Amino acid sequence: MHKNPDLTLQDNTKSVMIALDMKQKGGQSMALFSNDKPLQTEITRLNELLQQASTNADQQADKIVLLETQLFQAQQNQQDTRQTASENRILQQEVNRLKREQQDDAAQVAAENQVLQQEVNRLKREQQDDAAQIAQYQATVADLTKQLRDALVHSEAHEIAEKQTKNPYGLDNELWQILEGTGSDQLHNYIYQLRLADGTYYVGQTHNLRQRIQTHFNEQINDGIKSSAWVRQHGATQLIGLTELVQQEYAGKDIDQVENLATLALMAEYGYQQVRGGVFAQAKTTDVLNALKRPENQQRFGYQFNQHVVTLSSKPTAKASAKPLPRSKPRSPQTKPAVKITSLADAPQTGYRLTDDNITDKSYLLLVGQLNDQRYVAFTRRKKTLENNVAALFTGQFSFLKDHHVHLTRIVNTYHILDDNSADAYATVKAFTMAQAKHYQFLEDAVITDKLADSIRTTLAQRLKQHDTLAQHVKLH
């Protein structure tokens, strides 16, 4: 059984104190014990115990200091913990407040997005309605365009023009008589060149020039003769070249040769895909391609065909010396022309005035014609405007040409009387197209300008602005 070290220390200390007291009472008594070995041993042992007790006391003091330090640290940690808990409570309160604000903001944003989505849906519905209306207008204009293109040369306007000794091609009847050799005992053949729509061309031959040209422009059967399939497919727009051949001087093969050479010349300039005529008059491009590849055709007509390009390289084997003769002025029937050939590209183009009882000051007119060798579309309401002051819209360009002096050459090939709905459709589509191109439409008629054109421009500007705003909104979201 282990003794309590603190009790042993007390017993040893007590023994040491008794021994010291005895030493102080008398030297003899101490002397008596000086030679006593057991006592000396006991003293030594007691000294050792005393030293050990001192060491233990120091250790105990160090332990007390350590415990006090740990106690202080624990108290300090406890204080820090209380401070941290307080700070955490404050932070948690701030987090809760921010969460509540975030929820409120999310609710507000959701409400705003709902309102914006409703506005977007409304604008989309309006845009769809606008697109449907524009599509309807465009369909109406397309139908009108087809009617204009399909209009007969012998329409009411052209019949009036014939009575006034004018014709739809800008030539006097006297000049037609000269070209057709009226009153002559010689028979004439003509090689003619037509410009068609979409940048295409056609070359043909005939001995009855007026009838054949009218057949092409009518796109119908004329005395049992059809227009070319290529011309019917694309539509004739202008007679650009004409060569006269007297049959007494040219055999049939020679006339064919001139026609084929004229066709190849246009092919070399515009590409074989865009031109038909002669032995290359097939409507299908593959058939024309096969004809151009044949060596006998290349040798006969003196051309090369490499990489789908026509090149006139040598003289043809047949006679082909005919050339268009210079321009001649119209002469009276009593005067024989010095020259019997002309090129319509150089022929005088004289316009005529429309006199139609169906045209009133309240009629809308859509006209297609030529003005100084350029095609134009004119839209006007009053006959007076047509005769004296036409605003000509050039096809493919957003600009108007105003003629205030009636000195410019104007040829109206055809016209169409429009009702109010058709006129509104035409004006709306033109205004919409020009508004998109940042141009403005100027119409001569004051009623249209004030009530229709301005309203259309304002409405379109507002809608375009709304569409731009909608596009920006979609980008942001």
DRENDO-1510 file (C-alpha; in Angstrom, 1 decimal, always signed):
<recs>
REC; n; res; u; v; w
REC; 1; MET; +0.0; +0.0; +0.0 .
REC; 2; HIS; +1.4; +3.3; -1.1 .
REC; 3; LYS; +1.6; +6.1; +1.5 .
REC; 4; ASN; +0.4; +9.5; +0.8 .
REC; 5; PRO; +3.5; +11.5; -0.2 .
REC; 6; ASP; +2.2; +14.6; +1.6 .
REC; 7; LEU; +1.9; +12.6; +5.0 .
REC; 8; THR; +5.5; +11.2; +4.6 .
REC; 9; LEU; +6.8; +14.6; +4.0 .
REC; 10; GLN; +5.1; +15.9; +7.2 .
REC; 11; ASP; +6.5; +13.0; +9.3 .
REC; 12; ASN; +10.0; +13.5; +7.9 .
REC; 13; THR; +9.8; +17.2; +8.5 .
REC; 14; LYS; +8.8; +16.6; +12.1 .
REC; 15; SER; +11.7; +14.3; +12.8 .
REC; 16; VAL; +14.1; +16.8; +11.3 .
REC; 17; MET; +12.7; +19.6; +13.5 .
REC; 18; ILE; +13.1; +17.4; +16.7 .
REC; 19; ALA; +16.7; +16.7; +15.8 .
REC; 20; LEU; +17.5; +20.3; +15.3 .
REC; 21; ASP; +15.9; +21.2; +18.6 .
REC; 22; MET; +18.0; +18.7; +20.4 .
REC; 23; LYS; +21.2; +20.1; +18.8 .
REC; 24; GLN; +20.3; +23.6; +20.1 .
REC; 25; LYS; +19.8; +22.4; +23.7 .
REC; 26; GLY; +23.3; +21.2; +24.3 .
REC; 27; GLY; +26.5; +20.4; +22.7 .
REC; 28; GLN; +27.0; +17.4; +24.9 .
REC; 29; SER; +23.9; +15.9; +23.9 .
REC; 30; MET; +24.8; +16.5; +20.3 .
REC; 31; ALA; +28.2; +15.2; +20.9 .
REC; 32; LEU; +26.8; +12.1; +22.3 .
REC; 33; PHE; +25.0; +11.5; +19.1 .
REC; 34; SER; +27.9; +12.6; +16.8 .
REC; 35; ASN; +29.4; +9.2; +16.8 .
REC; 36; ASP; +26.1; +7.5; +16.5 .
REC; 37; LYS; +25.9; +6.2; +13.0 .
REC; 38; PRO; +22.3; +5.3; +12.9 .
REC; 39; LEU; +21.4; +8.8; +13.8 .
REC; 40; GLN; +23.7; +10.2; +11.1 .
REC; 41; THR; +22.1; +8.0; +8.6 .
REC; 42; GLU; +18.7; +9.2; +9.7 .
REC; 43; ILE; +19.8; +12.8; +9.4 .
REC; 44; THR; +21.1; +12.2; +5.9 .
REC; 45; ARG; +17.9; +10.5; +5.0 .
REC; 46; LEU; +16.0; +13.4; +6.4 .
REC; 47; ASN; +18.0; +15.8; +4.4 .
REC; 48; GLU; +17.3; +13.9; +1.3 .
REC; 49; LEU; +13.6; +13.9; +2.2 .
REC; 50; LEU; +13.8; +17.6; +2.8 .
REC; 51; GLN; +15.4; +18.2; -0.6 .
REC; 52; GLN; +12.9; +16.0; -2.3 .
REC; 53; ALA; +10.1; +17.9; -0.5 .
REC; 54; SER; +11.5; +21.2; -1.8 .
REC; 55; THR; +11.6; +19.8; -5.3 .
REC; 56; ASN; +8.0; +18.5; -5.0 .
REC; 57; ALA; +7.0; +21.9; -3.7 .
REC; 58; ASP; +8.5; +23.6; -6.7 .
REC; 59; GLN; +6.8; +21.1; -9.0 .
REC; 60; GLN; +3.5; +21.7; -7.2 .
REC; 61; ALA; +4.0; +25.5; -7.6 .
REC; 62; ASP; +4.6; +25.0; -11.3 .
REC; 63; LYS; +1.5; +22.9; -11.6 .
REC; 64; ILE; -0.5; +25.5; -9.8 .
REC; 65; VAL; +0.8; +28.2; -12.3 .
REC; 66; LEU; +0.0; +25.9; -15.2 .
REC; 67; LEU; -3.5; +25.3; -13.9 .
REC; 68; GLU; -4.0; +29.0; -13.3 .
REC; 69; THR; -2.9; +29.6; -16.9 .
REC; 70; GLN; -5.2; +27.0; -18.3 .
REC; 71; LEU; -8.0; +28.5; -16.2 .
REC; 72; PHE; -7.3; +32.0; -17.6 .
REC; 73; GLN; -7.2; +30.6; -21.1 .
REC; 74; ALA; -10.4; +28.8; -20.6 .
REC; 75; GLN; -12.0; +31.9; -19.3 .
REC; 76; GLN; -10.7; +33.9; -22.2 .
REC; 77; ASN; -11.9; +31.3; -24.7 .
REC; 78; GLN; -15.3; +31.3; -23.0 .
REC; 79; GLN; -15.5; +35.1; -23.4 .
REC; 80; ASP; -14.4; +34.8; -27.1 .
REC; 81; THR; -17.1; +32.2; -27.6 .
REC; 82; ARG; -19.7; +34.4; -26.2 .
REC; 83; GLN; -18.6; +37.3; -28.5 .
REC; 84; THR; -18.5; +35.0; -31.5 .
REC; 85; ALA; -22.0; +33.8; -30.8 .
REC; 86; SER; -23.2; +37.4; -30.6 .
REC; 87; GLU; -21.6; +38.3; -33.9 .
REC; 88; ASN; -23.1; +35.1; -35.5 .
REC; 89; ARG; -26.5; +36.2; -34.3 .
REC; 90; ILE; -26.1; +39.6; -35.9 .
REC; 91; LEU; -24.8; +38.1; -39.1 .
REC; 92; GLN; -27.7; +35.6; -39.2 .
REC; 93; GLN; -30.2; +38.5; -38.7 .
REC; 94; GLU; -28.6; +40.3; -41.7 .
REC; 95; VAL; -28.7; +37.2; -43.8 .
REC; 96; ASN; -32.4; +36.7; -43.0 .
REC; 97; ARG; -33.0; +40.4; -43.9 .
REC; 98; LEU; -31.2; +40.0; -47.3 .
REC; 99; LYS; -33.1; +36.8; -48.0 .
REC; 100; ARG; -36.4; +38.6; -47.4 .
REC; 101; GLU; -35.3; +41.4; -49.7 .
REC; 102; GLN; -34.2; +38.9; -52.4 .
REC; 103; GLN; -37.6; +37.2; -52.2 .
REC; 104; ASP; -39.3; +40.5; -52.6 .
REC; 105; ASP; -37.1; +41.5; -55.5 .
REC; 106; ALA; -37.7; +38.1; -57.2 .
REC; 107; ALA; -41.5; +38.6; -56.8 .
REC; 108; GLN; -41.2; +42.1; -58.3 .
REC; 109; VAL; -39.0; +40.9; -61.2 .
REC; 110; ALA; -41.4; +38.1; -61.9 .
REC; 111; ALA; -44.3; +40.5; -62.0 .
REC; 112; GLU; -42.4; +42.9; -64.3 .
REC; 113; ASN; -41.4; +40.0; -66.6 .
REC; 114; GLN; -45.0; +38.9; -66.8 .
REC; 115; VAL; -46.1; +42.3; -67.9 .
REC; 116; LEU; -43.2; +42.5; -70.4 .
REC; 117; GLN; -44.1; +39.0; -71.7 .
REC; 118; GLN; -47.7; +40.1; -72.2 .
REC; 119; GLU; -46.4; +43.2; -74.1 .
REC; 120; VAL; -44.1; +40.9; -76.2 .
REC; 121; ASN; -47.0; +38.6; -77.0 .
REC; 122; ARG; -49.1; +41.6; -78.0 .
REC; 123; LEU; -46.4; +43.0; -80.3 .
REC; 124; LYS; -45.9; +39.6; -81.8 .
REC; 125; ARG; -49.6; +39.3; -82.6 .
REC; 126; GLU; -49.5; +42.7; -84.2 .
REC; 127; GLN; -46.4; +41.8; -86.2 .
REC; 128; GLN; -48.2; +38.6; -87.4 .
REC; 129; ASP; -51.2; +40.7; -88.3 .
REC; 130; ASP; -49.0; +43.2; -90.1 .
REC; 131; ALA; -47.2; +40.4; -92.0 .
REC; 132; ALA; -50.5; +38.9; -93.0 .
REC; 133; GLN; -51.7; +42.3; -94.3 .
REC; 134; ILE; -48.5; +43.0; -96.2 .
REC; 135; ALA; -48.6; +39.4; -97.7 .
REC; 136; GLN; -52.1; +40.1; -98.8 .
REC; 137; TYR; -51.1; +43.4; -100.3 .
REC; 138; GLN; -48.1; +41.8; -102.0 .
REC; 139; ALA; -50.3; +39.1; -103.5 .
REC; 140; THR; -52.6; +41.8; -104.8 .
REC; 141; VAL; -49.7; +43.7; -106.4 .
REC; 142; ALA; -48.3; +40.4; -107.8 .
REC; 143; ASP; -51.6; +39.8; -109.4 .
REC; 144; LEU; -51.7; +43.3; -110.8 .
REC; 145; THR; -48.2; +42.8; -112.1 .
REC; 146; LYS; -49.2; +39.6; -113.9 .
REC; 147; GLN; -52.2; +41.4; -115.4 .
REC; 148; LEU; -49.9; +44.1; -116.6 .
REC; 149; ARG; -47.5; +41.7; -118.1 .
REC; 150; ASP; -50.3; +39.7; -119.7 .
REC; 151; ALA; -51.9; +42.8; -121.1 .
REC; 152; LEU; -52.4; +42.5; -124.9 .
REC; 153; VAL; -50.7; +44.8; -127.2 .
REC; 154; HIS; -54.0; +45.5; -128.9 .
REC; 155; SER; -55.5; +46.7; -125.6 .
REC; 156; GLU; -57.7; +49.7; -125.5 .
REC; 157; ALA; -54.7; +52.0; -124.9 .
REC; 158; HIS; -52.8; +50.6; -127.8 .
REC; 159; GLU; -55.8; +50.9; -130.1 .
REC; 160; ILE; -56.0; +54.5; -129.2 .
REC; 161; ALA; -52.3; +54.9; -129.9 .
REC; 162; GLU; -52.8; +53.3; -133.3 .
REC; 163; LYS; -55.5; +55.8; -134.1 .
REC; 164; GLN; -53.1; +58.6; -133.3 .
REC; 165; THR; -50.5; +57.1; -135.7 .
REC; 166; LYS; -48.4; +55.7; -132.8 .
REC; 167; ASN; -47.7; +52.2; -131.8 .
REC; 168; PRO; -46.6; +50.5; -128.5 .
REC; 169; TYR; -43.0; +50.3; -129.6 .
REC; 170; GLY; -42.4; +54.0; -130.2 .
REC; 171; LEU; -42.4; +53.8; -134.1 .
REC; 172; ASP; -44.6; +55.7; -136.5 .
REC; 173; ASN; -46.9; +53.6; -138.7 .
REC; 174; GLU; -45.0; +55.1; -141.6 .
REC; 175; LEU; -41.8; +53.6; -140.2 .
REC; 176; TRP; -43.5; +50.3; -139.9 .
REC; 177; GLN; -44.5; +50.4; -143.5 .
REC; 178; ILE; -40.9; +51.2; -144.5 .
REC; 179; LEU; -39.6; +48.3; -142.4 .
REC; 180; GLU; -42.1; +45.9; -143.8 .
REC; 181; GLY; -41.5; +47.0; -147.4 .
REC; 182; THR; -45.1; +47.9; -148.1 .
REC; 183; GLY; -45.7; +48.4; -151.8 .
REC; 184; SER; -42.4; +46.8; -152.6 .
REC; 185; ASP; -42.1; +43.8; -154.9 .
REC; 186; GLN; -39.2; +42.4; -152.8 .
REC; 187; LEU; -39.8; +40.1; -149.9 .
REC; 188; HIS; -38.0; +40.9; -146.6 .
REC; 189; ASN; -36.8; +38.8; -143.7 .
REC; 190; TYR; -35.9; +40.1; -140.4 .
REC; 191; ILE; -33.5; +38.9; -137.6 .
REC; 192; TYR; -34.7; +40.4; -134.4 .
REC; 193; GLN; -33.4; +40.4; -130.8 .
REC; 194; LEU; -35.6; +40.7; -127.8 .
REC; 195; ARG; -34.7; +41.5; -124.2 .
REC; 196; LEU; -36.7; +39.4; -121.8 .
REC; 197; ALA; -37.3; +39.6; -118.1 .
REC; 198; ASP; -34.8; +38.4; -115.6 .
REC; 199; GLY; -31.8; +39.3; -117.9 .
REC; 200; THR; -32.6; +36.8; -120.6 .
REC; 201; TYR; -32.6; +37.3; -124.4 .
REC; 202; TYR; -34.1; +35.7; -127.5 .
REC; 203; VAL; -33.1; +35.9; -131.2 .
REC; 204; GLY; -35.6; +35.0; -134.0 .
REC; 205; GLN; -36.4; +35.5; -137.7 .
REC; 206; THR; -39.6; +36.4; -139.5 .
REC; 207; HIS; -40.9; +37.9; -142.7 .
REC; 208; ASN; -43.9; +39.5; -141.0 .
REC; 209; LEU; -42.2; +41.7; -138.5 .
REC; 210; ARG; -45.2; +43.4; -136.9 .
REC; 211; GLN; -47.3; +40.3; -136.4 .
REC; 212; ARG; -44.3; +38.3; -135.0 .
REC; 213; ILE; -43.3; +41.0; -132.5 .
REC; 214; GLN; -46.9; +41.4; -131.4 .
REC; 215; THR; -47.2; +37.7; -130.9 .
REC; 216; HIS; -44.1; +37.7; -128.7 .
REC; 217; PHE; -45.4; +40.6; -126.6 .
REC; 218; ASN; -49.0; +39.2; -126.5 .
REC; 219; GLU; -47.6; +35.8; -125.4 .
REC; 220; GLN; -50.6; +34.3; -127.2 .
REC; 221; ILE; -51.4; +32.6; -130.5 .
REC; 222; ASN; -51.6; +35.0; -133.4 .
REC; 223; ASP; -53.1; +33.6; -136.6 .
REC; 224; GLY; -52.2; +30.1; -135.5 .
REC; 225; ILE; -48.6; +31.0; -134.7 .
REC; 226; LYS; -47.3; +30.7; -131.1 .
REC; 227; SER; -44.7; +32.8; -129.4 .
REC; 228; SER; -41.4; +31.0; -128.5 .
REC; 229; ALA; -41.6; +28.9; -125.3 .
REC; 230; TRP; -38.6; +30.7; -124.0 .
REC; 231; VAL; -40.3; +34.1; -124.6 .
REC; 232; ARG; -43.5; +32.8; -123.0 .
REC; 233; GLN; -41.6; +31.6; -120.0 .
REC; 234; HIS; -39.8; +34.9; -119.3 .
REC; 235; GLY; -41.8; +37.6; -121.0 .
REC; 236; ALA; -40.7; +40.1; -123.7 .
REC; 237; THR; -39.8; +43.6; -122.4 .
REC; 238; GLN; -38.0; +45.3; -125.3 .
REC; 239; LEU; -37.0; +44.9; -129.0 .
REC; 240; ILE; -33.3; +45.7; -128.9 .
REC; 241; GLY; -32.0; +44.7; -132.3 .
REC; 242; LEU; -33.3; +44.3; -135.9 .
REC; 243; THR; -31.6; +43.3; -139.2 .
REC; 244; GLU; -33.4; +43.2; -142.5 .
REC; 245; LEU; -32.5; +40.6; -145.2 .
REC; 246; VAL; -33.9; +40.7; -148.7 .
REC; 247; GLN; -34.9; +37.2; -149.7 .
REC; 248; GLN; -33.7; +37.7; -153.3 .
REC; 249; GLU; -30.2; +38.2; -151.9 .
REC; 250; TYR; -30.2; +35.7; -149.1 .
REC; 251; ALA; -31.1; +32.0; -149.3 .
REC; 252; GLY; -32.8; +30.3; -146.5 .
REC; 253; LYS; -29.6; +28.7; -145.1 .
REC; 254; ASP; -27.9; +32.1; -145.1 .
REC; 255; ILE; -30.8; +33.7; -143.1 .
REC; 256; ASP; -30.5; +30.8; -140.6 .
REC; 257; GLN; -26.8; +31.5; -140.4 .
REC; 258; VAL; -27.3; +35.2; -139.5 .
REC; 259; GLU; -29.8; +34.2; -136.9 .
REC; 260; ASN; -27.5; +31.6; -135.3 .
REC; 261; LEU; -24.5; +34.0; -135.4 .
REC; 262; ALA; -26.6; +36.7; -133.7 .
REC; 263; THR; -27.6; +34.1; -131.0 .
REC; 264; LEU; -24.0; +33.1; -130.4 .
REC; 265; ALA; -22.9; +36.8; -130.2 .
REC; 266; LEU; -25.4; +37.3; -127.3 .
REC; 267; MET; -24.3; +34.0; -125.7 .
REC; 268; ALA; -20.7; +35.2; -125.8 .
REC; 269; GLU; -21.7; +38.4; -124.0 .
REC; 270; TYR; -24.4; +37.2; -121.5 .
REC; 271; GLY; -23.8; +33.4; -121.2 .
REC; 272; TYR; -25.5; +30.5; -123.0 .
REC; 273; GLN; -27.8; +30.0; -120.1 .
REC; 274; GLN; -29.5; +33.4; -120.7 .
REC; 275; VAL; -29.9; +33.3; -124.5 .
REC; 276; ARG; -32.0; +31.2; -126.9 .
REC; 277; GLY; -32.4; +31.4; -130.7 .
REC; 278; GLY; -31.7; +29.6; -134.0 .
REC; 279; VAL; -30.6; +26.0; -133.5 .
REC; 280; PHE; -30.1; +26.8; -129.9 .
REC; 281; ALA; -33.8; +27.8; -129.2 .
REC; 282; GLN; -34.6; +24.8; -127.0 .
REC; 283; ALA; -36.1; +25.8; -123.7 .
REC; 284; LYS; -34.1; +23.2; -121.7 .
REC; 285; THR; -30.6; +24.3; -120.8 .
REC; 286; THR; -29.3; +20.7; -121.2 .
REC; 287; ASP; -30.5; +20.6; -124.8 .
REC; 288; VAL; -28.8; +23.9; -125.6 .
REC; 289; LEU; -25.6; +22.6; -123.9 .
REC; 290; ASN; -25.6; +19.5; -126.0 .
REC; 291; ALA; -26.1; +21.5; -129.2 .
REC; 292; LEU; -23.2; +23.8; -128.3 .
REC; 293; LYS; -20.9; +20.9; -127.7 .
REC; 294; ARG; -21.5; +19.4; -131.2 .
REC; 295; PRO; -18.3; +19.7; -133.3 .
REC; 296; GLU; -20.3; +20.2; -136.5 .
REC; 297; ASN; -22.0; +23.3; -135.0 .
REC; 298; GLN; -18.7; +24.7; -133.8 .
REC; 299; GLN; -17.2; +24.3; -137.3 .
REC; 300; ARG; -20.3; +25.6; -139.1 .
REC; 301; PHE; -20.8; +28.7; -137.0 .
REC; 302; GLY; -17.1; +29.4; -136.1 .
REC; 303; TYR; -17.1; +29.3; -132.3 .
REC; 304; GLN; -15.5; +27.5; -129.5 .
REC; 305; PHE; -17.2; +26.2; -126.4 .
REC; 306; ASN; -14.8; +25.7; -123.5 .
REC; 307; GLN; -15.8; +25.5; -119.8 .
REC; 308; HIS; -19.3; +26.6; -120.7 .
REC; 309; VAL; -18.1; +29.8; -122.4 .
REC; 310; VAL; -19.0; +30.6; -126.0 .
REC; 311; THR; -16.1; +32.3; -127.9 .
REC; 312; LEU; -16.5; +33.4; -131.5 .
REC; 313; SER; -13.1; +32.2; -133.0 .
REC; 314; SER; -13.3; +31.9; -136.8 .
REC; 315; LYS; -15.3; +32.8; -139.9 .
REC; 316; PRO; -18.4; +30.7; -140.4 .
REC; 317; THR; -18.7; +28.5; -143.5 .
REC; 318; ALA; -22.0; +30.1; -144.7 .
REC; 319; LYS; -22.7; +33.5; -146.0 .
REC; 320; ALA; -23.4; +36.0; -143.2 .
REC; 321; SER; -22.5; +39.4; -144.2 .
REC; 322; ALA; -25.7; +41.2; -143.3 .
REC; 323; LYS; -25.4; +44.1; -140.9 .
REC; 324; PRO; -28.0; +46.4; -139.3 .
REC; 325; LEU; -28.3; +49.4; -141.5 .
REC; 326; PRO; -28.1; +52.9; -140.0 .
REC; 327; ARG; -31.0; +54.7; -138.4 .
REC; 328; SER; -33.5; +56.3; -140.7 .
REC; 329; LYS; -36.1; +58.9; -140.0 .
REC; 330; PRO; -39.8; +58.3; -140.8 .
REC; 331; ARG; -40.7; +59.3; -144.3 .
REC; 332; SER; -44.0; +59.8; -146.0 .
REC; 333; PRO; -45.3; +57.0; -148.2 .
REC; 334; GLN; -44.5; +59.1; -151.3 .
REC; 335; THR; -40.8; +59.3; -150.4 .
REC; 336; LYS; -38.8; +56.2; -151.0 .
REC; 337; PRO; -36.3; +55.6; -148.1 .
REC; 338; ALA; -32.7; +55.6; -149.0 .
REC; 339; VAL; -32.2; +52.9; -146.3 .
REC; 340; LYS; -34.6; +50.1; -145.6 .
REC; 341; ILE; -33.3; +49.0; -142.2 .
REC; 342; THR; -33.1; +50.5; -138.8 .
REC; 343; SER; -32.2; +49.4; -135.3 .
REC; 344; LEU; -35.0; +49.9; -132.8 .
REC; 345; ALA; -32.4; +50.8; -130.2 .
REC; 346; ASP; -31.8; +54.0; -132.3 .
REC; 347; ALA; -35.3; +54.5; -133.5 .
REC; 348; PRO; -37.2; +57.7; -132.4 .
REC; 349; GLN; -39.3; +56.9; -129.3 .
REC; 350; THR; -42.3; +59.2; -129.3 .
REC; 351; GLY; -44.8; +58.9; -126.5 .
REC; 352; TYR; -48.6; +59.4; -126.8 .
REC; 353; ARG; -51.3; +60.8; -124.6 .
REC; 354; LEU; -54.0; +58.6; -123.2 .
REC; 355; THR; -57.5; +59.6; -123.9 .
REC; 356; ASP; -59.8; +57.1; -122.3 .
REC; 357; ASP; -63.4; +57.9; -121.2 .
REC; 358; ASN; -63.0; +55.3; -118.4 .
REC; 359; ILE; -60.2; +57.4; -116.9 .
REC; 360; THR; -61.5; +60.1; -114.7 .
REC; 361; ASP; -59.9; +62.4; -112.1 .
REC; 362; LYS; -60.8; +59.9; -109.5 .
REC; 363; SER; -59.2; +56.9; -111.2 .
REC; 364; TYR; -56.0; +55.4; -110.0 .
REC; 365; LEU; -53.6; +54.5; -112.8 .
REC; 366; LEU; -50.6; +52.1; -112.7 .
REC; 367; LEU; -48.5; +52.4; -115.8 .
REC; 368; VAL; -45.5; +50.5; -117.1 .
REC; 369; GLY; -43.4; +52.1; -119.8 .
REC; 370; GLN; -40.2; +53.8; -120.9 .
REC; 371; LEU; -38.7; +57.2; -120.0 .
REC; 372; ASN; -35.5; +58.2; -121.8 .
REC; 373; ASP; -34.7; +54.5; -122.6 .
REC; 374; GLN; -35.3; +53.4; -119.0 .
REC; 375; ARG; -38.2; +51.3; -117.8 .
REC; 376; TYR; -40.4; +53.0; -115.2 .
REC; 377; VAL; -43.5; +52.4; -113.2 .
REC; 378; ALA; -45.8; +55.4; -112.7 .
REC; 379; PHE; -48.6; +55.5; -110.1 .
REC; 380; THR; -50.9; +58.4; -110.4 .
REC; 381; ARG; -54.6; +59.3; -109.7 .
REC; 382; ARG; -55.4; +62.0; -112.1 .
REC; 383; LYS; -55.3; +62.1; -115.9 .
REC; 384; LYS; -53.9; +65.6; -115.7 .
REC; 385; THR; -51.0; +64.3; -113.6 .
REC; 386; LEU; -50.3; +61.6; -116.2 .
REC; 387; GLU; -50.3; +64.0; -119.1 .
REC; 388; ASN; -48.4; +66.9; -117.5 .
REC; 389; ASN; -46.4; +65.8; -114.5 .
REC; 390; VAL; -45.6; +62.1; -114.0 .
REC; 391; ALA; -43.6; +60.9; -110.9 .
REC; 392; ALA; -41.8; +57.9; -112.4 .
REC; 393; LEU; -40.5; +55.2; -110.0 .
REC; 394; PHE; -37.6; +53.4; -111.6 .
REC; 395; THR; -37.8; +49.7; -111.1 .
REC; 396; GLY; -35.1; +48.4; -108.8 .
REC; 397; GLN; -34.3; +51.9; -107.5 .
REC; 398; PHE; -36.0; +53.9; -104.8 .
REC; 399; SER; -36.2; +57.2; -106.5 .
REC; 400; PHE; -38.6; +59.3; -108.5 .
REC; 401; LEU; -38.1; +61.3; -111.6 .
REC; 402; LYS; -40.4; +64.3; -112.0 .
REC; 403; ASP; -41.1; +65.7; -115.4 .
REC; 404; HIS; -42.5; +69.2; -115.0 .
REC; 405; HIS; -41.9; +70.3; -118.6 .
REC; 406; VAL; -43.1; +67.4; -120.6 .
REC; 407; HIS; -40.0; +67.5; -122.7 .
REC; 408; LEU; -38.7; +64.0; -121.8 .
REC; 409; THR; -39.6; +61.2; -124.1 .
REC; 410; ARG; -42.2; +59.0; -122.4 .
REC; 411; ILE; -43.7; +55.8; -123.8 .
REC; 412; VAL; -46.5; +54.1; -121.9 .
REC; 413; ASN; -46.5; +50.4; -122.9 .
REC; 414; THR; -49.6; +49.6; -121.0 .
REC; 415; TYR; -51.7; +50.8; -118.1 .
REC; 416; HIS; -54.2; +49.4; -115.7 .
REC; 417; ILE; -57.1; +51.2; -113.9 .
REC; 418; LEU; -57.1; +50.3; -110.2 .
REC; 419; ASP; -59.9; +50.3; -107.7 .
REC; 420; ASP; -59.4; +51.8; -104.3 .
REC; 421; ASN; -58.4; +48.6; -102.6 .
REC; 422; SER; -55.8; +47.8; -105.3 .
REC; 423; ALA; -54.4; +51.3; -105.2 .
REC; 424; ASP; -54.2; +51.2; -101.4 .
REC; 425; ALA; -52.4; +47.8; -101.7 .
REC; 426; TYR; -49.9; +49.1; -104.2 .
REC; 427; ALA; -49.2; +52.3; -102.3 .
REC; 428; THR; -48.8; +50.4; -99.0 .
REC; 429; VAL; -46.4; +47.9; -100.4 .
REC; 430; LYS; -44.3; +50.5; -102.1 .
REC; 431; ALA; -44.3; +52.7; -98.9 .
REC; 432; PHE; -43.3; +49.7; -96.7 .
REC; 433; THR; -40.5; +48.7; -99.1 .
REC; 434; MET; -39.2; +52.3; -99.2 .
REC; 435; ALA; -39.5; +52.8; -95.4 .
REC; 436; GLN; -37.3; +49.7; -94.8 .
REC; 437; ALA; -34.8; +51.2; -97.2 .
REC; 438; LYS; -34.9; +54.5; -95.4 .
REC; 439; HIS; -36.4; +56.3; -98.4 .
REC; 440; TYR; -39.7; +58.2; -98.8 .
REC; 441; GLN; -42.3; +57.9; -101.4 .
REC; 442; PHE; -43.5; +61.1; -103.1 .
REC; 443; LEU; -46.8; +60.9; -105.0 .
REC; 444; GLU; -48.2; +63.7; -107.1 .
REC; 445; ASP; -51.8; +63.4; -106.0 .
REC; 446; ALA; -52.4; +65.6; -103.0 .
REC; 447; VAL; -55.1; +63.4; -101.5 .
REC; 448; ILE; -52.8; +60.4; -101.5 .
REC; 449; THR; -49.9; +62.4; -100.1 .
REC; 450; ASP; -52.0; +63.8; -97.3 .
REC; 451; LYS; -54.3; +61.0; -96.3 .
REC; 452; LEU; -52.6; +57.9; -97.4 .
REC; 453; ALA; -48.8; +58.2; -97.8 .
REC; 454; ASP; -48.2; +60.2; -94.7 .
REC; 455; SER; -50.5; +57.9; -92.7 .
REC; 456; ILE; -48.7; +54.8; -94.0 .
REC; 457; ARG; -45.2; +56.3; -93.3 .
REC; 458; THR; -46.2; +57.3; -89.8 .
REC; 459; THR; -47.8; +53.9; -89.0 .
REC; 460; LEU; -44.8; +52.0; -90.5 .
REC; 461; ALA; -42.3; +54.1; -88.6 .
REC; 462; GLN; -44.2; +53.4; -85.3 .
REC; 463; ARG; -44.3; +49.7; -86.0 .
REC; 464; LEU; -40.7; +49.5; -87.0 .
REC; 465; LYS; -39.8; +51.3; -83.8 .
REC; 466; GLN; -41.8; +48.9; -81.8 .
REC; 467; HIS; -40.2; +46.0; -83.6 .
REC; 468; ASP; -36.7; +47.4; -82.8 .
REC; 469; THR; -37.7; +47.9; -79.2 .
REC; 470; LEU; -39.0; +44.3; -79.1 .
REC; 471; ALA; -35.7; +43.1; -80.6 .
REC; 472; GLN; -33.7; +44.9; -78.0 .
REC; 473; HIS; -35.9; +43.5; -75.2 .
REC; 474; VAL; -35.4; +40.0; -76.5 .
REC; 475; LYS; -31.6; +40.5; -76.6 .
REC; 476; LEU; -31.6; +41.8; -73.0 .
REC; 477; HIS; -33.6; +38.8; -71.8 .
</recs>
